[in-house]
Amino acid sequence: MARIVVMGGDGIGPEVVDAACAVLDRVAGRLGFDLASEHHLLHGACWDVHGEWVLDETVEAARRADAVLVGAEGGPKWGSRDRCRSAAG
């Protein structure tokens, strides 16, 4: 059995990742492949719930997984492009 850690991200990320998971589940089913997914919050979605960008348990789950699927991250709610540009230099 393959274990995938799924982190939807925020903004449109969760929608895209949900669609990707549906495709993965369907393909795995057709191929007779066992697939287990474990969902975790990341970036803005995690910040809104826990006040942190990523939890240690999420990082550890990703390290133990066979694969990691990450959705889009970032948006005006959690920062602006200007802030990102100024941080980059």
Contact map, one row per residue, 1 for C-alpha under 8 A:
11100000000000000000000000000000111100000000000000000000000000000000000000000000000000000
11110000000000000000000000000000011100000000000000000000000000001110000000000000000000000
11111000000000000000000000000000001111000000000000000000000000001110000000000000000000000
01111100000000000000000000000000001111000000000000000000000000001111100000000000000000000
00111110000000000000000000000000000011110000000000000000000011001011100000000000000000000
00011111000000001000000000000000000011110000000000000000000000000001110000000000000000000
00001111100001001000000000000000000000111100000000000000000000000001111000000000000000000
00000111110011111100000000000000000000111100000000000000000000000000111100000000000000000
00000011111011000000000000000000000000001111100000000000000000000000011111000000000000000
00000001111111000000000000000000000000000111100000000000000000000000001111100000000000000
00000000111111000000000000000000000000000000000000000000000000000000000111100000000000000
00000000011111110000000000000000000000000000000000000000000000000000001100000000000000000
00000001111111111000000000000000000000000000000000000000000000000000011110000000000000000
00000011111111111100000000000000000000000000000000000000000000000000001100000000000000000
00000001000111111110000000000000000000000000000000000000000000000000000000000000000000000
00000001000111111111000000000000000000000000000000000000000000000000001000000000000000000
00000111000011111111100000000000000000000000000000000000000000000000111000000000000000000
00000001000001111111110000000000000000000000000000000000000000000000000000000000000000000
00000000000000111111111000000000000000000000000000000000000000000000000000000000000000000
00000000000000011111111100000000000000000000000000000000000000000000000000000000000000000
00000000000000001111111110000000000000000000000000000000000000000000000000000000000000000
00000000000000000111111111000000000000000000000000000000000000000000000000000000000000000
00000000000000000011111111100000000000000000000000000000000000000000000000000000000000000
00000000000000000001111111110000000000000000000000000000000000000000000000000000000000000
00000000000000000000111111111000001000000000000000000000000000000000000000000000000000000
00000000000000000000011111111100000000000000000000000000000000000000000000000000000000000
00000000000000000000001111111110000000000000000000000000000000000000000000000000000000000
00000000000000000000000111111111111000000000000000000000000000000000000000000000000000000
00000000000000000000000011111111110000000000000000000000000000000000000000000000000000000
00000000000000000000000001111111100000000000000000000000000000000000000000000000000000000
00000000000000000000000000111111100000000000000000000000000000000000000000000000000000000
00000000000000000000000000011111110000000000000000000000000000000000000000000000000000000
10000000000000000000000000011111111000000000000000000000000000000000000000000000000000000
11000000000000000000000000011001111100000000000000000000000000000000000000000000000000000
11110000000000000000000010010000111110000000000000000000000000000000000000000000000000000
11110000000000000000000000000000011111000000000000000000000000000000000000000000000000000
00111100000000000000000000000000001111100000000000000000000000000000000000000000000000000
00111100000000000000000000000000000111110000000000000000000000000000000000000000000000000
00001111000000000000000000000000000011111000000000000000000000000000000000000000000000000
00001111000000000000000000000000000001111100000000000000010000000000000000000000000000000
00000011100000000000000000000000000000111110110000000100010000000000000000000000000000000
00000011110000000000000000000000000000011111111000001110000000000000000010000000000000000
00000000110000000000000000000000000000001111111000011100000000000000000011000000000000000
00000000110000000000000000000000000000000111111100001000000000000000000011001100000000000
00000000110000000000000000000000000000001111111110000000000000000000000000000000000000000
00000000000000000000000000000000000000001111111111111110000000000000000000000000000000000
00000000000000000000000000000000000000000111111111111100000000000000000000000000000000000
00000000000000000000000000000000000000000001111111100000000000000000000000000000000000000
00000000000000000000000000000000000000000000111111100000000000000000000000000000000000000
00000000000000000000000000000000000000000000011111110000000000000000000000000000000000000
00000000000000000000000000000000000000000000011111111000000000000000000000000000000000000
00000000000000000000000000000000000000000010011001111110000000000000000000000000000000000
00000000000000000000000000000000000000000111011000111110000000000000000000000000000000000
00000000000000000000000000000000000000001110011000011111011000000000000000000000000000000
00000000000000000000000000000000000000000100010000011111111000000000000000000000000000000
00000000000000000000000000000000000000000000000000000111111100000000000000000000000000000
00000000000000000000000000000000000000000000000000000011111110000000000000000000000000000
00000000000000000000000000000000000000011000000000000111111111000000000000000000000000000
00000000000000000000000000000000000000000000000000000111111111100000000000000000000000000
00000000000000000000000000000000000000000000000000000001111111110000000000000000000000000
00001000000000000000000000000000000000000000000000000000111111111000000000000000000000000
00001000000000000000000000000000000000000000000000000000011111111011000000000000000000000
00000000000000000000000000000000000000000000000000000000001111111000000000000000000000000
00000000000000000000000000000000000000000000000000000000000111111100000000000000000000000
01111000000000000000000000000000000000000000000000000000000011111111000000000000000000000
01110000000000000000000000000000000000000000000000000000000000011111000000000000000000000
01111000000000000000000000000000000000000000000000000000000001001111100000000000000000000
00011110000000000000000000000000000000000000000000000000000001001111110000000000000000000
00011111000000001000000000000000000000000000000000000000000000000011111000000000000000000
00000111100010001000000000000000000000000000000000000000000000000001111100000000000000000
00000011110111011000000000000000000000000000000000000000000000000000111110000000000000000
00000001111111000000000000000000000000000000000000000000000000000000011111000000000000000
00000000111010000000000000000000000000000111000000000000000000000000001111100000000000000
00000000111000000000000000000000000000000011000000000000000000000000000111111110000000000
00000000011000000000000000000000000000000000000000000000000000000000000011111111000000000
00000000000000000000000000000000000000000000000000000000000000000000000001111111100000000
00000000000000000000000000000000000000000001000000000000000000000000000001111111000000000
00000000000000000000000000000000000000000001000000000000000000000000000001111111000000000
00000000000000000000000000000000000000000000000000000000000000000000000001111111101100000
00000000000000000000000000000000000000000000000000000000000000000000000000111111111100000
00000000000000000000000000000000000000000000000000000000000000000000000000010011111110000
00000000000000000000000000000000000000000000000000000000000000000000000000000001111111000
00000000000000000000000000000000000000000000000000000000000000000000000000000011111111100
00000000000000000000000000000000000000000000000000000000000000000000000000000011111111110
00000000000000000000000000000000000000000000000000000000000000000000000000000000111111111
00000000000000000000000000000000000000000000000000000000000000000000000000000000011111111
00000000000000000000000000000000000000000000000000000000000000000000000000000000001111111
00000000000000000000000000000000000000000000000000000000000000000000000000000000000111111
00000000000000000000000000000000000000000000000000000000000000000000000000000000000011111
